[in-house]
Amino acid sequence: MLAENSIQVGMRGSVYSRDAYDESTALGFQVITMAAVREMGPGVLMEIIRDRVGPHKVFVTFDIDVVDPAFAPGTGTPEVGGFTSAEAIDLVRGLQGMNFVGFDVVEVLPDKDPAEITALLAANIVYEFLSLIALNKKIKDNA
């Protein structure tokens, strides 16, 4: 997996310095802020992701703090203005057909999640990724 095929989606908020964006782009990552996501809409976002990644192997790290804390408060870096839980699931579903080699879901902190809604969303995100991998396998087996 190469930096020129890598992308970060959803960075936002006051806890990030300009250096955070500059460091990622200096490494070769494309960075799409949450403000840009809102402007372009989900269809354009998925097109950009697909163009960037292409047919290459894909490993997705889903950082739960990309989701607004109203939907995922149990994280170490809660920042308002993120995806809703429904948007997050749609984002994962939009990755259908990509060449997955793995994924992870990070930054879920149960001690900051008393109602367990962050854990529930994280479990659903894992389910969606597993479903995509199973669908890819089914398509390959039937080809």
Backbone as CSV, one residue per row, in Angstrom:
resi,resn,N_x,N_y,N_z,CA_x,CA_y,CA_z,C_x,C_y,C_z
1,MET,0.849,-1.165,0.000,0.000,0.000,0.000,0.895,1.228,0.000
2,LEU,0.657,2.079,-0.939,1.508,3.238,-1.145,0.807,4.515,-0.724
3,ALA,1.612,5.475,-0.296,1.037,6.756,0.140,0.264,7.435,-0.978
4,GLU,0.747,7.288,-2.230,0.057,7.968,-3.331,-1.309,7.364,-3.637
5,ASN,-1.624,6.249,-3.001,-2.948,5.651,-3.133,-3.736,5.758,-1.837
6,SER,-3.220,6.527,-0.879,-3.832,6.622,0.446,-4.580,7.931,0.604
7,ILE,-5.581,7.890,1.480,-6.452,9.053,1.659,-6.946,9.095,3.101
8,GLN,-7.069,10.295,3.642,-7.678,10.509,4.958,-8.933,11.333,4.742
9,VAL,-10.011,10.892,5.347,-11.297,11.559,5.152,-11.864,11.986,6.506
10,GLY,-12.301,13.230,6.588,-13.078,13.676,7.738,-12.335,14.450,8.795
11,MET,-11.083,14.842,8.549,-10.369,15.625,9.562,-11.085,16.950,9.770
12,ARG,-11.131,17.387,11.029,-11.831,18.616,11.375,-11.467,19.014,12.793
13,GLY,-11.900,20.175,13.170,-11.900,20.557,14.570,-10.731,21.376,15.044
14,SER,-10.922,21.877,16.216,-9.955,22.778,16.835,-8.772,22.050,17.447
15,VAL,-8.848,20.740,17.631,-7.725,20.040,18.256,-6.631,19.706,17.255
16,TYR,-6.892,19.919,15.985,-5.877,19.667,14.975,-5.181,20.966,14.624
17,SER,-3.882,20.901,14.544,-3.131,22.063,14.088,-2.956,21.965,12.577
18,ARG,-2.534,23.031,11.986,-2.252,23.032,10.549,-1.191,21.974,10.244
19,ASP,-0.291,21.735,11.190,0.766,20.730,10.996,0.197,19.336,10.756
20,ALA,-0.932,19.027,11.387,-1.527,17.699,11.212,-1.886,17.459,9.760
21,TYR,-2.435,18.460,9.108,-2.774,18.340,7.693,-1.503,18.295,6.846
22,ASP,-0.569,19.199,7.162,0.665,19.288,6.386,1.500,18.012,6.493
23,GLU,1.540,17.411,7.673,2.298,16.165,7.849,1.727,15.060,6.973
24,SER,0.420,14.944,6.940,-0.217,13.908,6.125,0.044,14.124,4.642
25,THR,-0.113,15.350,4.188,0.110,15.607,2.763,1.584,15.477,2.403
26,ALA,2.483,15.844,3.318,3.922,15.686,3.066,4.296,14.213,2.902
27,LEU,3.559,13.350,3.569,3.798,11.907,3.436,3.199,11.342,2.147
28,GLY,2.413,12.157,1.450,1.820,11.717,0.193,0.344,11.361,0.276
29,PHE,-0.244,11.505,1.451,-1.664,11.221,1.619,-2.496,12.358,1.028
30,GLN,-3.647,12.018,0.485,-4.626,13.034,0.148,-5.486,13.222,1.391
31,VAL,-5.752,14.457,1.760,-6.563,14.752,2.943,-7.825,15.473,2.491
32,ILE,-8.963,14.934,2.891,-10.244,15.582,2.625,-10.867,15.920,3.973
33,THR,-10.990,17.195,4.248,-11.557,17.627,5.523,-13.059,17.354,5.550
34,MET,-13.618,17.399,6.726,-15.057,17.199,6.861,-15.820,18.323,6.173
35,ALA,-15.289,19.531,6.218,-15.940,20.650,5.524,-16.005,20.373,4.023
36,ALA,-14.935,19.834,3.471,-14.922,19.492,2.043,-15.902,18.362,1.741
37,VAL,-15.978,17.382,2.637,-16.938,16.281,2.462,-18.353,16.840,2.387
38,ARG,-18.679,17.757,3.278,-20.027,18.341,3.299,-20.319,19.102,2.000
39,GLU,-19.315,19.794,1.476,-19.504,20.549,0.232,-19.714,19.628,-0.968
40,MET,-18.927,18.556,-1.039,-18.956,17.719,-2.247,-20.064,16.683,-2.239
41,GLY,-20.471,16.230,-1.072,-21.496,15.200,-0.984,-20.920,13.802,-1.100
42,PRO,-21.708,12.806,-0.717,-21.194,11.429,-0.649,-20.821,10.835,-2.003
43,GLY,-21.557,11.148,-3.045,-21.256,10.573,-4.353,-19.898,11.000,-4.874
44,VAL,-19.611,12.288,-4.770,-18.314,12.802,-5.218,-17.202,12.257,-4.333
45,LEU,-17.444,12.188,-3.021,-16.443,11.635,-2.108,-16.062,10.214,-2.517
46,MET,-17.046,9.374,-2.783,-16.754,7.988,-3.151,-15.987,7.929,-4.473
47,GLU,-16.307,8.819,-5.385,-15.590,8.877,-6.662,-14.114,9.230,-6.436
48,ILE,-13.860,10.199,-5.577,-12.488,10.600,-5.259,-11.734,9.448,-4.610
49,ILE,-12.376,8.771,-3.659,-11.729,7.633,-2.989,-11.392,6.554,-4.003
50,ARG,-12.336,6.194,-4.846,-12.101,5.143,-5.847,-10.994,5.529,-6.832
51,ASP,-10.980,6.790,-7.257,-9.931,7.251,-8.163,-8.559,7.189,-7.498
52,ARG,-8.493,7.547,-6.240,-7.225,7.580,-5.507,-6.703,6.166,-5.250
53,VAL,-7.566,5.287,-4.835,-7.159,3.935,-4.443,-6.982,3.029,-5.658
54,GLY,-7.883,3.181,-6.620,-7.799,2.351,-7.819,-7.945,0.872,-7.500
55,PRO,-7.251,0.012,-8.260,-7.377,-1.430,-8.065,-6.445,-1.976,-6.974
56,HIS,-5.729,-1.093,-6.306,-4.724,-1.516,-5.334,-5.367,-2.157,-4.099
57,LYS,-4.549,-2.901,-3.376,-5.007,-3.491,-2.120,-5.368,-2.376,-1.144
58,VAL,-6.418,-2.633,-0.364,-6.960,-1.607,0.527,-6.972,-2.113,1.965
59,PHE,-6.396,-1.313,2.850,-6.540,-1.504,4.291,-7.177,-0.232,4.822
60,VAL,-8.309,-0.369,5.477,-9.037,0.791,6.001,-8.902,0.823,7.515
61,THR,-8.436,1.948,8.016,-8.499,2.219,9.442,-9.657,3.185,9.644
62,PHE,-10.671,2.732,10.351,-11.840,3.558,10.631,-11.675,4.091,12.045
63,ASP,-11.309,5.357,12.149,-11.148,6.002,13.447,-12.521,6.514,13.878
64,ILE,-13.038,5.979,14.952,-14.415,6.266,15.377,-14.628,7.751,15.647
65,ASP,-13.536,8.504,15.882,-13.750,9.925,16.150,-14.070,10.733,14.891
66,VAL,-14.146,10.074,13.720,-14.657,10.747,12.518,-16.174,10.951,12.636
67,VAL,-16.776,10.227,13.557,-18.219,10.329,13.810,-18.452,11.403,14.875
68,ASP,-19.486,12.191,14.686,-19.832,13.236,15.636,-20.062,12.628,17.026
69,PRO,-19.601,13.296,18.088,-19.767,12.737,19.423,-21.218,12.556,19.865
70,ALA,-22.165,13.157,19.167,-23.573,12.893,19.471,-23.910,11.432,19.162
71,PHE,-23.140,10.825,18.253,-23.376,9.443,17.841,-22.282,8.487,18.320
72,ALA,-21.134,9.048,18.730,-20.017,8.224,19.198,-19.204,9.012,20.225
73,PRO,-19.731,9.149,21.443,-19.024,9.936,22.454,-17.820,9.226,23.072
74,GLY,-17.773,7.913,22.945,-16.740,7.129,23.615,-15.448,7.055,22.837
75,THR,-14.779,8.201,22.708,-13.509,8.270,22.004,-12.600,9.268,22.698
76,GLY,-11.325,9.180,22.428,-10.366,10.070,23.069,-10.315,11.462,22.467
77,THR,-10.837,11.626,21.243,-10.785,12.924,20.569,-12.159,13.281,20.010
78,PRO,-13.128,13.548,20.875,-14.451,13.920,20.366,-14.407,15.304,19.722
79,GLU,-14.886,15.398,18.503,-14.933,16.663,17.763,-16.292,16.788,17.106
80,VAL,-16.985,17.878,17.352,-18.289,18.084,16.732,-18.140,18.272,15.231
81,GLY,-19.227,18.010,14.515,-19.247,18.234,13.080,-18.860,17.027,12.250
82,GLY,-18.823,15.867,12.864,-18.448,14.655,12.128,-19.636,13.985,11.470
83,PHE,-19.373,12.802,10.939,-20.428,12.011,10.316,-21.472,11.601,11.352
84,THR,-22.709,11.428,10.909,-23.714,10.773,11.746,-23.430,9.274,11.675
85,SER,-24.077,8.489,12.509,-23.881,7.039,12.443,-24.368,6.500,11.097
86,ALA,-25.478,7.006,10.589,-25.992,6.554,9.287,-25.032,6.912,8.158
87,GLU,-24.455,8.120,8.206,-23.484,8.516,7.182,-22.236,7.642,7.241
88,ALA,-21.806,7.285,8.439,-20.629,6.435,8.594,-20.869,5.058,7.975
89,ILE,-22.028,4.497,8.230,-22.367,3.192,7.647,-22.465,3.310,6.126
90,ASP,-23.077,4.376,5.627,-23.153,4.585,4.178,-21.761,4.724,3.570
91,LEU,-20.853,5.399,4.268,-19.483,5.548,3.784,-18.829,4.180,3.612
92,VAL,-18.954,3.339,4.611,-18.371,1.989,4.517,-19.030,1.212,3.383
93,ARG,-20.335,1.245,3.297,-21.033,0.531,2.220,-20.606,1.033,0.843
94,GLY,-20.263,2.296,0.752,-19.819,2.877,-0.505,-18.486,2.337,-0.986
95,LEU,-17.782,1.630,-0.124,-16.489,1.045,-0.497,-16.634,-0.316,-1.172
96,GLN,-17.852,-0.718,-1.438,-18.122,-2.018,-2.059,-17.292,-2.182,-3.333
97,GLY,-16.704,-3.370,-3.468,-15.943,-3.706,-4.667,-14.465,-3.401,-4.569
98,MET,-14.035,-2.728,-3.527,-12.607,-2.434,-3.386,-11.871,-3.699,-2.952
99,ASN,-10.584,-3.725,-3.215,-9.748,-4.899,-2.992,-9.232,-4.941,-1.546
100,PHE,-10.089,-5.305,-0.624,-9.745,-5.288,0.802,-8.750,-6.378,1.189
101,VAL,-7.762,-5.980,1.973,-6.877,-6.943,2.618,-7.058,-6.889,4.132
102,GLY,-7.754,-5.871,4.612,-8.016,-5.776,6.037,-8.609,-4.437,6.415
103,PHE,-8.975,-4.343,7.684,-9.555,-3.120,8.221,-9.423,-3.168,9.730
104,ASP,-9.561,-2.033,10.346,-9.694,-1.986,11.793,-10.566,-0.797,12.174
105,VAL,-11.068,-0.843,13.381,-11.835,0.253,13.959,-11.095,0.639,15.225
106,VAL,-10.724,1.920,15.322,-9.876,2.344,16.435,-10.511,3.500,17.205
107,GLU,-9.954,3.721,18.400,-10.289,4.840,19.277,-11.618,4.698,20.016
108,VAL,-12.138,3.485,20.140,-13.335,3.264,20.947,-12.880,3.108,22.391
109,LEU,-13.361,3.988,23.262,-12.976,3.972,24.671,-14.203,3.695,25.532
110,PRO,-14.373,2.443,25.954,-15.574,2.077,26.725,-15.788,2.910,27.989
111,ASP,-14.707,3.356,28.637,-14.891,4.131,29.866,-15.482,5.519,29.593
112,LYS,-15.476,5.966,28.345,-16.077,7.243,27.975,-17.412,7.036,27.240
113,ASP,-17.920,5.813,27.292,-19.102,5.427,26.512,-20.138,4.757,27.421
114,PRO,-20.655,5.490,28.422,-21.521,4.850,29.418,-22.799,4.240,28.837
115,ALA,-23.327,4.800,27.771,-24.546,4.251,27.170,-24.231,3.195,26.107
116,GLU,-22.951,2.970,25.847,-22.452,1.960,24.903,-22.882,2.215,23.458
117,ILE,-23.199,3.472,23.113,-23.602,3.738,21.732,-22.396,3.752,20.786
118,THR,-21.225,4.134,21.288,-20.017,4.101,20.456,-19.653,2.659,20.143
119,ALA,-19.715,1.808,21.150,-19.412,0.389,20.940,-20.403,-0.245,19.972
120,LEU,-21.666,0.123,20.086,-22.680,-0.409,19.178,-22.396,0.025,17.743
121,LEU,-22.064,1.297,17.543,-21.728,1.764,16.209,-20.473,1.060,15.694
122,ALA,-19.456,0.943,16.526,-18.221,0.271,16.103,-18.506,-1.168,15.684
123,ALA,-19.341,-1.861,16.434,-19.701,-3.238,16.076,-20.414,-3.284,14.732
124,ASN,-21.265,-2.312,14.480,-21.958,-2.247,13.190,-20.996,-1.920,12.052
125,ILE,-20.020,-1.073,12.299,-19.006,-0.760,11.283,-18.211,-2.023,10.955
126,VAL,-17.824,-2.787,11.960,-17.115,-4.054,11.737,-17.993,-5.002,10.915
127,TYR,-19.256,-5.106,11.261,-20.183,-5.948,10.514,-20.227,-5.545,9.041
128,GLU,-20.292,-4.241,8.787,-20.342,-3.752,7.402,-19.067,-4.110,6.650
129,PHE,-17.907,-3.963,7.279,-16.654,-4.336,6.622,-16.606,-5.842,6.347
130,LEU,-17.008,-6.647,7.319,-17.027,-8.093,7.105,-17.974,-8.469,5.971
131,SER,-19.086,-7.774,5.884,-20.037,-8.023,4.799,-19.420,-7.697,3.438
132,LEU,-18.665,-6.599,3.366,-18.002,-6.242,2.112,-16.975,-7.299,1.709
133,ILE,-16.223,-7.784,2.668,-15.219,-8.822,2.378,-15.908,-10.103,1.923
134,ALA,-17.000,-10.477,2.580,-17.751,-11.678,2.182,-18.339,-11.512,0.787
135,LEU,-18.854,-10.335,0.485,-19.410,-10.076,-0.837,-18.325,-10.175,-1.910
136,ASN,-17.151,-9.611,-1.646,-16.037,-9.726,-2.591,-15.677,-11.183,-2.843
137,LYS,-15.642,-11.983,-1.780,-15.310,-13.402,-1.922,-16.369,-14.113,-2.758
138,LYS,-17.633,-13.812,-2.488,-18.727,-14.441,-3.242,-18.619,-14.095,-4.729
139,ILE,-18.331,-12.837,-5.022,-18.211,-12.406,-6.420,-17.030,-13.113,-7.087
140,LYS,-15.892,-13.217,-6.390,-14.718,-13.915,-6.941,-15.018,-15.386,-7.194
141,ASP,-15.686,-16.020,-6.216,-16.008,-17.451,-6.351,-16.954,-17.724,-7.496
142,ASN,-17.814,-16.768,-7.822,-18.781,-16.955,-8.899,-18.280,-16.468,-10.261
143,ALA,-17.073,-15.913,-10.268,-16.538,-15.384,-11.541,-15.939,-16.479,-12.415
